[in-house]
Amino acid sequence: MLIGWVLASVPDYPGQAGHERQPLRRVFTTPGVRPVLGVVIAWMLAHNILYTYIAPFVAQAGLEADVDVVMLIFGLAALVAIGIAGRLADPICGSRC
């Protein structure tokens, strides 16, 4: 379903030829790339650490029998937050997406 949705909705832009590709160093010096990568790396690190060590936090709250439910709710909340952040951060897409 995902592949079908992408094929139907994503425009077919031409790619770059091998000799036109930018070196990786130039990509990292593109304005805005480093802050975005920094935020994504920090977010993923924090998210993975919380997933790894969520059981002790849940145990302190007296919910050690419901770790699976807490992790499910945490994951669903993360997906919702990603969707909201994507809509707020993308001025091109806005409310059309």
N, CA, C and O of each residue as an XYZ file, in Angstrom:
388
protein
N       0.826     -1.186      0.000
C       0.000      0.000      0.000
C       0.876      1.257      0.000
O       0.575      2.228     -0.694
N       1.960      1.231      0.782
C       2.825      2.396      0.856
C       3.471      2.688     -0.495
O       3.530      3.840     -0.923
N       3.951      1.650     -1.159
C       4.580      1.851     -2.467
C       3.570      2.423     -3.449
O       3.902      3.330     -4.212
N       2.347      1.911     -3.444
C       1.301      2.436     -4.326
C       0.990      3.889     -4.040
O       0.828      4.688     -4.962
N       0.903      4.242     -2.746
C       0.623      5.632     -2.372
C       1.741      6.552     -2.843
O       1.477      7.632     -3.372
N       2.992      6.128     -2.652
C       4.131      6.946     -3.076
C       4.132      7.109     -4.589
O       4.325      8.217     -5.089
N       3.920      6.026     -5.323
C       3.899      6.117     -6.782
C       2.778      7.026     -7.286
O       2.938      7.714     -8.294
N       1.653      7.027     -6.588
C       0.514      7.846     -7.018
C       0.646      9.306     -6.623
O       0.112     10.171     -7.318
N       1.338      9.615     -5.530
C       1.294     10.986     -5.023
C       2.599     11.758     -5.125
O       2.579     12.988     -5.088
N       3.727     11.083     -5.252
C       5.011     11.785     -5.296
C       5.360     12.090     -6.748
O       5.369     11.181     -7.578
N       5.649     13.355     -7.074
C       5.981     13.688     -8.458
C       7.279     13.020     -8.905
O       8.179     12.775     -8.101
N       7.355     12.735    -10.194
C       8.518     12.061    -10.765
C       9.508     13.107    -11.264
O       9.464     13.511    -12.426
N      10.407     13.546    -10.373
C      11.433     14.510    -10.750
C      12.651     13.776    -11.287
O      12.982     12.687    -10.818
N      13.314     14.367    -12.265
C      14.515     13.705    -12.774
C      15.622     13.725    -11.722
O      15.732     14.671    -10.941
N      16.419     12.697    -11.709
C      17.528     12.614    -10.760
C      18.758     13.313    -11.296
O      18.693     14.010    -12.309
N      19.862     13.132    -10.628
C      21.132     13.708    -11.056
C      21.989     12.621    -11.687
O      21.996     11.471    -11.248
N      22.702     13.015    -12.718
C      23.654     12.088    -13.312
C      24.834     11.917    -12.362
O      25.086     12.774    -11.515
N      25.548     10.818    -12.503
C      26.669     10.528    -11.610
C      27.713     11.614    -11.576
O      28.281     11.886    -10.519
N      27.982     12.244    -12.702
C      29.010     13.287    -12.734
C      28.519     14.619    -12.182
O      29.322     15.523    -11.952
N      27.191     14.756    -11.963
C      26.633     16.002    -11.414
C      26.420     15.934     -9.903
O      26.060     16.942     -9.294
N      26.629     14.791     -9.294
C      26.376     14.640     -7.863
C      27.310     15.510     -7.048
O      28.474     15.711     -7.395
N      26.761     16.025     -5.945
C      27.562     16.845     -5.039
C      28.312     15.936     -4.071
O      27.784     14.907     -3.650
N      29.526     16.304     -3.721
C      30.237     15.517     -2.706
C      29.542     15.662     -1.346
O      28.872     16.658     -1.072
N      29.721     14.655     -0.521
C      29.062     14.627      0.786
C      29.441     15.837      1.632
O      28.605     16.354      2.373
N      30.680     16.293      1.535
C      31.116     17.465      2.303
C      30.286     18.700      1.924
O      29.937     19.497      2.795
N      29.973     18.861      0.655
C      29.180     20.017      0.219
C      27.733     19.905      0.700
O      27.103     20.910      1.029
N      27.216     18.687      0.739
C      25.852     18.490      1.235
C      25.765     18.928      2.695
O      24.806     19.598      3.081
N      26.748     18.561      3.508
C      26.733     18.934      4.926
C      26.919     20.427      5.146
O      26.557     20.934      6.208
N      27.471     21.145      4.178
C      27.624     22.590      4.327
C      26.439     23.365      3.760
O      26.422     24.595      3.811
N      25.450     22.658      3.224
C      24.230     23.308      2.745
C      23.508     23.914      3.947
O      23.328     23.239      4.961
N      23.093     25.174      3.848
C      22.419     25.807      4.994
C      21.185     25.020      5.439
O      20.331     24.658      4.630
N      21.117     24.770      6.730
C      19.974     24.093      7.317
C      20.117     22.594      7.462
O      19.364     21.985      8.222
N      21.052     21.979      6.766
C      21.187     20.521      6.826
C      21.723     20.080      8.186
O      21.185     19.150      8.788
N      22.765     20.729      8.672
C      23.358     20.318      9.957
C      22.397     20.480     11.138
O      22.325     19.577     11.971
N      21.662     21.579     11.247
C      20.713     21.655     12.369
C      19.627     20.583     12.293
O      19.235     20.026     13.319
N      19.148     20.295     11.106
C      18.115     19.266     10.973
C      18.684     17.904     11.353
O      18.045     17.149     12.085
N      19.870     17.587     10.867
C      20.493     16.317     11.231
C      20.771     16.239     12.731
O      20.593     15.184     13.340
N      21.201     17.339     13.325
C      21.442     17.363     14.764
C      20.189     17.095     15.564
O      20.219     16.332     16.530
N      19.083     17.715     15.174
C      17.815     17.502     15.875
C      17.348     16.064     15.705
O      16.902     15.443     16.670
N      17.443     15.530     14.504
C      17.008     14.152     14.267
C      17.859     13.170     15.067
O      17.325     12.236     15.664
N      19.166     13.370     15.087
C      20.037     12.473     15.849
C      19.740     12.560     17.339
O      19.671     11.532     18.013
N      19.563     13.765     17.864
C      19.257     13.927     19.291
C      17.906     13.297     19.631
O      17.767     12.626     20.653
N      16.920     13.517     18.772
C      15.587     12.959     19.017
C      15.626     11.436     18.988
O      15.054     10.787     19.864
N      16.293     10.857     17.990
C      16.360      9.400     17.887
C      17.116      8.805     19.078
O      16.722      7.766     19.609
N      18.189      9.455     19.491
C      18.946      8.970     20.638
C      18.083      8.997     21.902
O      18.037      8.018     22.647
N      17.409     10.108     22.137
C      16.550     10.208     23.322
C      15.410      9.198     23.267
O      15.080      8.576     24.277
N      14.813      9.033     22.103
C      13.708      8.095     21.937
C      14.170      6.668     22.213
O      13.493      5.921     22.920
N      15.315      6.290     21.662
C      15.824      4.930     21.863
C      16.255      4.694     23.305
O      16.063      3.600     23.836
N      16.829      5.697     23.939
C      17.206      5.545     25.348
C      15.961      5.356     26.211
O      15.947      4.517     27.111
N      14.922      6.135     25.934
C      13.699      5.985     26.719
C      13.067      4.616     26.497
O      12.600      3.987     27.448
N      13.048      4.148     25.246
C      12.531      2.803     24.998
C      13.344      1.746     25.744
O      12.782      0.778     26.256
N      14.651      1.928     25.805
C      15.502      0.948     26.469
C      15.275      0.940     27.973
O      15.233     -0.127     28.585
N      15.131      2.099     28.571
C      15.062      2.206     30.026
C      13.684      2.590     30.541
O      13.576      3.137     31.639
N      12.629      2.320     29.783
C      11.292      2.727     30.212
C      10.775      1.848     31.356
O       9.985      2.316     32.176
N      11.202      0.596     31.422
C      10.693     -0.318     32.450
C      10.957      0.190     33.867
O      10.044      0.136     34.690
N      12.169      0.687     34.202
C      12.349      1.202     35.569
C      11.454      2.409     35.883
O      10.980      2.555     37.009
N      11.227      3.266     34.892
C      10.339      4.410     35.123
C       8.911      3.948     35.356
O       8.212      4.471     36.224
N       8.485      2.969     34.578
C       7.131      2.442     34.725
C       6.993      1.722     36.073
O       5.946      1.799     36.718
N       8.040      1.033     36.488
C       7.999      0.328     37.776
C       7.865      1.313     38.932
O       7.149      1.039     39.896
N       8.542      2.455     38.850
C       8.428      3.468     39.903
C       7.010      4.018     39.994
O       6.572      4.453     41.058
N       6.301      3.995     38.877
C       4.919      4.476     38.873
C       3.938      3.389     39.287
O       2.734      3.634     39.358
N       4.449      2.176     39.563
C       3.579      1.091     39.989
C       2.875      0.388     38.837
O       1.865     -0.282     39.051
N       3.390      0.529     37.625
C       2.750     -0.078     36.456
C       3.629     -1.137     35.800
O       3.574     -1.309     34.583
N       4.448     -1.857     36.589
C       5.393     -2.795     35.980
C       4.700     -3.914     35.209
O       5.315     -4.503     34.320
N       3.453     -4.226     35.515
C       2.720     -5.257     34.787
C       2.223     -4.746     33.433
O       1.817     -5.539     32.584
N       2.251     -3.440     33.230
C       1.713     -2.855     32.006
C       2.771     -2.158     31.159
O       2.473     -1.166     30.493
N       4.000     -2.662     31.176
C       5.072     -2.044     30.398
C       4.730     -2.056     28.912
O       5.004     -1.087     28.204
N       4.129     -3.153     28.434
C       3.796     -3.243     27.016
C       2.781     -2.183     26.599
O       2.890     -1.607     25.517
N       1.800     -1.927     27.452
C       0.788     -0.913     27.140
C       1.413      0.483     27.150
O       1.106      1.315     26.296
N       2.280      0.728     28.111
C       2.951      2.026     28.192
C       3.808      2.251     26.947
O       3.818      3.350     26.394
N       4.526      1.217     26.504
C       5.358      1.348     25.309
C       4.501      1.566     24.065
O       4.878      2.335     23.181
N       3.359      0.901     23.991
C       2.453      1.102     22.856
C       1.940      2.535     22.826
O       1.936      3.170     21.771
N       1.514      3.041     23.954
C       1.016      4.416     24.026
C       2.124      5.406     23.696
O       1.892      6.390     22.995
N       3.318      5.149     24.196
C       4.454      6.015     23.897
C       4.741      6.026     22.391
O       4.959      7.089     21.811
N       4.741      4.863     21.765
C       4.991      4.778     20.325
C       3.919      5.470     19.513
O       4.232      6.183     18.559
N       2.656      5.274     19.872
C       1.567      5.942     19.156
C       1.625      7.459     19.337
O       1.383      8.215     18.396
N       1.944      7.891     20.545
C       2.081      9.333     20.784
C       3.228      9.912     19.966
O       3.132     11.036     19.473
N       4.305      9.159     19.819
C       5.429      9.616     19.001
C       5.010      9.760     17.541
O       5.388     10.730     16.884
N       4.238      8.810     17.029
C       3.765      8.907     15.647
C       2.857     10.124     15.442
O       2.974     10.830     14.440
N       1.969     10.359     16.382
C       1.087     11.529     16.292
C       1.915     12.812     16.337
O       1.659     13.744     15.574
N       2.891     12.861     17.216
C       3.742     14.052     17.331
C       4.542     14.284     16.053
O       4.729     15.429     15.641
N       5.011     13.219     15.425
C       5.735     13.367     14.159
C       4.821     13.951     13.095
O       5.230     14.829     12.336
N       3.589     13.469     13.034
C       2.630     14.007     12.069
C       2.331     15.477     12.304
O       2.284     16.262     11.356
N       2.130     15.855     13.552
C       1.859     17.261     13.879
C       3.063     18.132     13.547
O       2.916     19.200     12.953
N       4.249     17.680     13.926
C       5.454     18.452     13.628
C       5.662     18.587     12.128
O       6.072     19.645     11.652
N       5.386     17.534     11.384
C       5.520     17.593      9.935
C       4.574     18.592      9.309
O       4.962     19.326      8.400
N       3.353     18.634      9.775
C       2.384     19.607      9.233
C       2.761     21.040      9.594
O       2.590     21.950      8.783
N       3.268     21.242     10.798
C       3.632     22.593     11.221
C       4.930     23.067     10.569
O       5.107     24.263     10.336
N       5.831     22.141     10.275
C       7.144     22.525      9.775
C       7.206     22.661      8.266
O       8.143     23.275      7.755
N       6.258     22.118      7.539
C       6.326     22.116      6.081
C       5.398     23.182      5.510
O       4.198     22.939      5.382
N       5.922     24.354      5.164
C       5.063     25.423      4.656
C       4.520     25.114      3.262
O       3.504     25.686      2.868
N       5.166     24.229      2.506
C       4.698     23.910      1.159
C       3.470     23.019      1.234
O       2.483     23.246      0.535
N       3.536     22.013      2.079
C       2.453     21.050      2.191
C       1.264     21.662      2.936
O       0.128     21.607      2.466
N       1.539     22.237      4.085
C       0.505     22.889      4.882
C      -0.655     21.968      5.191
O      -0.450     20.863      5.695
N      -1.857     22.397      4.902
C      -3.041     21.612      5.218
C      -3.436     20.663      4.100
O      -4.399     19.913      4.252
N      -2.719     20.673      2.975
C      -3.058     19.800      1.867
C      -2.643     18.366      2.105
O      -3.179     17.464      1.461
N      -1.716     18.125      3.001
C      -1.189     16.760      3.194
C      -2.034     15.980      4.165
O      -1.738     14.818      4.444
